[in-house]
Amino acid sequence: MPIGVLAAGLTLVSIFGGKLFSTQLIFERDLATDGDALRPMYDEMCVDAAEWATLDSTDDDAVRDFMVAYAYTEQSDAADIRRDEFANFHEW
């Protein structure tokens, strides 16, 4: 009886360990692939953040110009940015 319980316990540990190991490998592979694909967007956002840091974020006109210049809006003119879109961006 004790050997049977031990065998069942080792079997369960082996199954769960194998599932954990395979899941970790899948996540690492997918993260490496997705990470490479997301790198250009991350780099672009770092440039945008550096520019934002130099901006007077209390100046609404400057923020609107920033949104247009860095494509954070679909509008091509800062004056066309809707109030709700501006508020959402500023909050973000």
N, CA, C and O atoms as a DFTB+ gen file, in Angstrom:
368 C
 N C O
     1  1       0.808      -1.200       0.000
     2  2       0.000       0.000       0.000
     3  2       0.859       1.275       0.000
     4  3       0.604       2.175      -0.801
     5  1       1.878       1.376       0.884
     6  2       2.689       2.607       0.895
     7  2       3.403       2.837      -0.448
     8  3       3.551       3.979      -0.882
     9  1       3.841       1.764      -1.097
    10  2       4.531       1.918      -2.385
    11  2       3.549       2.413      -3.445
    12  3       3.925       3.216      -4.299
    13  1       2.321       1.959      -3.407
    14  2       1.296       2.411      -4.350
    15  2       0.988       3.893      -4.166
    16  3       0.829       4.622      -5.145
    17  1       0.904       4.338      -2.918
    18  2       0.642       5.750      -2.631
    19  2       1.823       6.598      -3.098
    20  3       1.637       7.672      -3.670
    21  1       3.024       6.115      -2.855
    22  2       4.238       6.815      -3.293
    23  2       4.283       6.904      -4.819
    24  3       4.615       7.953      -5.371
    25  1       3.955       5.824      -5.488
    26  2       3.948       5.814      -6.948
    27  2       2.902       6.790      -7.490
    28  3       3.171       7.510      -8.452
    29  1       1.730       6.821      -6.891
    30  2       0.690       7.750      -7.326
    31  2       1.126       9.193      -7.093
    32  3       0.903      10.057      -7.941
    33  1       1.742       9.451      -5.955
    34  2       2.235      10.798      -5.649
    35  2       3.304      11.238      -6.629
    36  3       3.274      12.373      -7.105
    37  1       4.255      10.355      -6.943
    38  2       5.308      10.688      -7.909
    39  2       4.731      10.898      -9.307
    40  3       5.203      11.747     -10.065
    41  1       3.722      10.127      -9.633
    42  2       3.067      10.290     -10.935
    43  2       2.429      11.675     -11.037
    44  3       2.611      12.366     -12.039
    45  1       1.686      12.084     -10.015
    46  2       1.056      13.401     -10.021
    47  2       2.089      14.525     -10.079
    48  3       1.916      15.494     -10.819
    49  1       3.160      14.395      -9.301
    50  2       4.225      15.409      -9.327
    51  2       4.850      15.471     -10.718
    52  3       5.133      16.560     -11.216
    53  1       5.068      14.335     -11.345
    54  2       5.653      14.301     -12.685
    55  2       4.725      14.947     -13.715
    56  3       5.180      15.707     -14.570
    57  1       3.447      14.651     -13.638
    58  2       2.491      15.231     -14.592
    59  2       2.439      16.746     -14.435
    60  3       2.555      17.477     -15.419
    61  1       2.266      17.222     -13.204
    62  2       2.180      18.661     -12.986
    63  2       3.510      19.353     -13.289
    64  3       3.522      20.464     -13.818
    65  1       4.611      18.712     -12.963
    66  2       5.922      19.281     -13.289
    67  2       6.123      19.401     -14.792
    68  3       6.645      20.407     -15.272
    69  1       5.711      18.379     -15.537
    70  2       5.825      18.427     -16.994
    71  2       4.962      19.516     -17.595
    72  3       5.385      20.218     -18.514
    73  1       3.743      19.660     -17.073
    74  2       2.854      20.719     -17.561
    75  2       3.436      22.094     -17.250
    76  3       3.401      22.987     -18.097
    77  1       3.966      22.270     -16.056
    78  2       4.569      23.543     -15.674
    79  2       5.775      23.856     -16.557
    80  3       5.918      24.980     -17.038
    81  1       6.624      22.886     -16.769
    82  2       7.818      23.065     -17.599
    83  2       7.444      23.406     -19.040
    84  3       8.023      24.321     -19.625
    85  1       6.493      22.687     -19.613
    86  2       6.108      22.952     -21.001
    87  2       5.430      24.316     -21.129
    88  3       5.642      25.018     -22.118
    89  1       4.619      24.700     -20.142
    90  2       3.988      26.020     -20.166
    91  2       5.037      27.117     -20.091
    92  3       4.935      28.121     -20.796
    93  1       6.030      26.938     -19.256
    94  2       7.100      27.931     -19.141
    95  2       7.845      28.067     -20.467
    96  3       8.150      29.183     -20.887
    97  1       8.139      26.966     -21.121
    98  2       8.829      27.023     -22.413
    99  2       7.989      27.746     -23.460
   100  3       8.513      28.539     -24.242
   101  1       6.701      27.477     -23.474
   102  2       5.808      28.136     -24.438
   103  2       5.769      29.640     -24.174
   104  3       5.866      30.434     -25.109
   105  1       5.630      30.035     -22.911
   106  2       5.583      31.462     -22.580
   107  2       6.892      32.155     -22.943
   108  3       6.878      33.255     -23.494
   109  1       8.011      31.526     -22.642
   110  2       9.303      32.127     -22.967
   111  2       9.467      32.285     -24.474
   112  3       9.973      33.308     -24.935
   113  1       9.048      31.291     -25.242
   114  2       9.149      31.369     -26.703
   115  2       8.256      32.475     -27.242
   116  3       8.688      33.273     -28.074
   117  1       7.006      32.528     -26.773
   118  2       6.071      33.542     -27.245
   119  2       6.496      34.940     -26.814
   120  3       6.361      35.892     -27.582
   121  1       7.003      35.069     -25.601
   122  2       7.452      36.370     -25.118
   123  2       8.630      36.870     -25.939
   124  3       8.693      38.054     -26.269
   125  1       9.555      35.995     -26.273
   126  2      10.705      36.394     -27.079
   127  2      10.242      36.837     -28.466
   128  3      10.733      37.837     -28.991
   129  1       9.316      36.114     -29.055
   130  2       8.805      36.470     -30.383
   131  2       8.039      37.777     -30.332
   132  3       8.295      38.673     -31.136
   133  1       7.097      37.903     -29.397
   134  2       6.301      39.120     -29.284
   135  2       7.160      40.299     -28.848
   136  3       6.944      41.424     -29.298
   137  1       8.124      40.052     -27.982
   138  2       9.006      41.117     -27.530
   139  2       9.776      41.737     -28.680
   140  3       9.932      42.957     -28.731
   141  1      10.264      40.915     -29.608
   142  2      10.976      41.432     -30.768
   143  2      10.045      42.247     -31.652
   144  3      10.457      43.259     -32.220
   145  1       8.802      41.820     -31.773
   146  2       7.839      42.520     -32.613
   147  2       7.429      43.852     -31.977
   148  3       7.135      44.813     -32.688
   149  1       7.407      43.910     -30.659
   150  2       6.974      45.118     -29.965
   151  2       8.106      46.119     -29.733
   152  3       7.846      47.258     -29.345
   153  1       9.333      45.722     -29.959
   154  2      10.474      46.588     -29.672
   155  2      10.420      47.929     -30.408
   156  3      10.673      48.958     -29.782
   157  1      10.102      47.969     -31.714
   158  2      10.039      49.270     -32.387
   159  2       8.994      50.209     -31.772
   160  3       9.230      51.412     -31.664
   161  1       7.844      49.664     -31.371
   162  2       6.809      50.484     -30.752
   163  2       7.298      51.009     -29.397
   164  3       7.059      52.166     -29.052
   165  1       7.971      50.169     -28.649
   166  2       8.521      50.588     -27.358
   167  2       9.534      51.705     -27.550
   168  3       9.506      52.702     -26.828
   169  1      10.429      51.544     -28.519
   170  2      11.433      52.577     -28.780
   171  2      10.787      53.898     -29.180
   172  3      11.219      54.967     -28.748
   173  1       9.744      53.814     -30.014
   174  2       9.036      55.023     -30.444
   175  2       8.367      55.710     -29.257
   176  3       8.385      56.936     -29.153
   177  1       7.780      54.921     -28.368
   178  2       7.129      55.507     -27.200
   179  2       8.149      56.131     -26.250
   180  3       7.830      57.104     -25.567
   181  1       9.359      55.596     -26.192
   182  2      10.414      56.197     -25.368
   183  2      10.803      57.565     -25.913
   184  3      11.018      58.505     -25.147
   185  1      10.894      57.678     -27.236
   186  2      11.184      58.971     -27.867
   187  2      10.057      59.955     -27.562
   188  3      10.304      61.105     -27.199
   189  1       8.821      59.490     -27.714
   190  2       7.667      60.340     -27.419
   191  2       7.681      60.793     -25.957
   192  3       7.389      61.952     -25.663
   193  1       8.015      59.895     -25.055
   194  2       8.032      60.220     -23.628
   195  2       9.107      61.263     -23.327
   196  3       8.889      62.160     -22.512
   197  1      10.259      61.152     -23.975
   198  2      11.325      62.136     -23.770
   199  2      10.867      63.514     -24.248
   200  3      11.138      64.521     -23.594
   201  1      10.180      63.557     -25.373
   202  2       9.660      64.833     -25.883
   203  2       8.569      65.370     -24.963
   204  3       8.502      66.573     -24.710
   205  1       7.713      64.479     -24.463
   206  2       6.645      64.886     -23.550
   207  2       7.234      65.507     -22.284
   208  3       6.672      66.458     -21.740
   209  1       8.364      64.973     -21.815
   210  2       8.984      65.476     -20.592
   211  2       9.430      66.933     -20.743
   212  3       9.514      67.663     -19.755
   213  1       9.715      67.352     -21.969
   214  2      10.147      68.734     -22.193
   215  2       8.968      69.672     -22.430
   216  3       9.149      70.887     -22.518
   217  1       7.775      69.123     -22.531
   218  2       6.586      69.880     -22.878
   219  2       5.907      70.442     -21.626
   220  3       5.885      69.793     -20.580
   221  1       5.369      71.618     -21.738
   222  2       4.551      72.181     -20.659
   223  2       3.162      71.556     -20.775
   224  3       2.334      72.016     -21.561
   225  1       2.911      70.519     -20.001
   226  2       1.658      69.769     -20.135
   227  2       0.458      70.538     -19.613
   228  3      -0.671      70.063     -19.729
   229  1       0.678      71.721     -19.036
   230  2      -0.453      72.549     -18.618
   231  2      -0.912      73.469     -19.748
   232  3      -1.956      74.113     -19.642
   233  1      -0.135      73.529     -20.826
   234  2      -0.483      74.343     -21.994
   235  2      -1.292      73.481     -22.956
   236  3      -0.731      72.641     -23.661
   237  1      -2.600      73.685     -22.988
   238  2      -3.486      72.850     -23.806
   239  2      -3.109      72.885     -25.282
   240  3      -3.174      71.858     -25.958
   241  1      -2.720      74.037     -25.787
   242  2      -2.349      74.136     -27.198
   243  2      -1.100      73.299     -27.494
   244  3      -1.013      72.653     -28.538
   245  1      -0.147      73.317     -26.579
   246  2       1.075      72.529     -26.763
   247  2       0.759      71.032     -26.737
   248  3       1.329      70.255     -27.503
   249  1      -0.142      70.645     -25.858
   250  2      -0.535      69.232     -25.773
   251  2      -1.246      68.811     -27.056
   252  3      -0.986      67.728     -27.581
   253  1      -2.130      69.647     -27.555
   254  2      -2.830      69.340     -28.806
   255  2      -1.842      69.229     -29.971
   256  3      -1.954      68.327     -30.801
   257  1      -0.877      70.148     -30.026
   258  2       0.144      70.077     -31.076
   259  2       0.962      68.789     -30.958
   260  3       1.306      68.171     -31.966
   261  1       1.267      68.393     -29.735
   262  2       1.994      67.149     -29.491
   263  2       1.192      65.955     -29.999
   264  3       1.744      65.059     -30.638
   265  1      -0.098      65.945     -29.718
   266  2      -0.950      64.841     -30.147
   267  2      -0.930      64.690     -31.665
   268  3      -0.882      63.573     -32.180
   269  1      -0.966      65.808     -32.375
   270  2      -0.940      65.763     -33.834
   271  2       0.440      65.342     -34.329
   272  3       0.552      64.470     -35.191
   273  1       1.487      65.957     -33.787
   274  2       2.857      65.693     -34.249
   275  2       3.263      64.243     -34.046
   276  3       3.979      63.681     -34.875
   277  1       2.814      63.626     -32.950
   278  2       3.222      62.268     -32.625
   279  2       2.120      61.236     -32.877
   280  3       2.180      60.112     -32.379
   281  1       1.124      61.635     -33.652
   282  2       0.051      60.740     -34.113
   283  2      -0.718      60.069     -32.976
   284  3      -1.046      58.884     -33.048
   285  1      -1.002      60.841     -31.926
   286  2      -1.861      60.334     -30.866
   287  2      -3.316      60.713     -31.117
   288  3      -4.173      60.550     -30.248
   289  1      -3.578      61.215     -32.307
   290  2      -4.920      61.533     -32.756
   291  2      -4.983      61.292     -34.260
   292  3      -3.958      61.278     -34.942
   293  1      -6.172      61.106     -34.755
   294  2      -6.330      60.946     -36.200
   295  2      -6.501      62.298     -36.885
   296  3      -6.504      62.384     -38.113
   297  1      -6.643      63.345     -36.088
   298  2      -6.834      64.681     -36.642
   299  2      -5.504      65.206     -37.191
   300  3      -4.436      64.900     -36.661
   301  1      -5.585      65.992     -38.249
   302  2      -4.374      66.585     -38.823
   303  2      -4.194      68.025     -38.364
   304  3      -3.156      68.636     -38.617
   305  1      -5.199      68.566     -37.694
   306  2      -5.134      69.923     -37.171
   307  2      -5.475      69.879     -35.685
   308  3      -6.481      69.294     -35.283
   309  1      -4.628      70.500     -34.883
   310  2      -4.817      70.463     -33.432
   311  2      -6.167      71.044     -33.015
   312  3      -6.748      70.613     -32.019
   313  1      -6.663      72.013     -33.767
   314  2      -7.947      72.638     -33.429
   315  2      -9.126      71.686     -33.613
   316  3     -10.199      71.916     -33.055
   317  1      -8.937      70.624     -34.386
   318  2     -10.018      69.672     -34.651
   319  2     -10.132      68.565     -33.610
   320  3     -11.045      67.743     -33.680
   321  1      -9.232      68.536     -32.662
   322  2      -9.263      67.489     -31.631
   323  2     -10.448      67.746     -30.709
   324  3     -10.597      68.834     -30.152
   325  1     -11.282      66.733     -30.558
   326  2     -12.470      66.847     -29.714
   327  2     -12.076      66.951     -28.233
   328  3     -11.030      66.462     -27.807
   329  1     -12.935      67.591     -27.490
   330  2     -12.689      67.803     -26.070
   331  2     -12.519      66.473     -25.319
   332  3     -11.629      66.352     -24.478
   333  1     -13.373      65.467     -25.619
   334  2     -13.288      64.178     -24.926
   335  2     -12.005      63.429     -25.305
   336  3     -11.397      62.769     -24.462
   337  1     -11.599      63.531     -26.567
   338  2     -10.354      62.878     -26.997
   339  2      -9.159      63.512     -26.283
   340  3      -8.243      62.819     -25.840
   341  1      -9.186      64.841     -26.181
   342  2      -8.118      65.565     -25.491
   343  2      -8.060      65.169     -24.018
   344  3      -6.984      64.922     -23.474
   345  1      -9.220      65.111     -23.384
   346  2      -9.270      64.751     -21.960
   347  2      -8.766      63.328     -21.731
   348  3      -8.030      63.077     -20.776
   349  1      -9.157      62.394     -22.600
   350  2      -8.690      61.010     -22.468
   351  2      -7.181      60.915     -22.641
   352  3      -6.508      60.203     -21.896
   353  1      -6.651      61.637     -23.630
   354  2      -5.206      61.610     -23.845
   355  2      -4.481      62.199     -22.657
   356  3      -3.508      61.621     -22.175
   357  1      -4.936      63.327     -22.185
   358  2      -4.256      64.006     -21.074
   359  2      -4.281      63.133     -19.824
   360  3      -3.310      63.102     -19.067
   361  1      -5.378      62.428     -19.607
   362  2      -5.471      61.530     -18.448
   363  2      -4.507      60.355     -18.602
   364  3      -3.856      59.940     -17.643
   365  1      -4.427      59.821     -19.842
   366  2      -3.552      58.689     -20.114
   367  2      -2.119      59.094     -19.936
   368  3      -1.218      58.276     -20.120
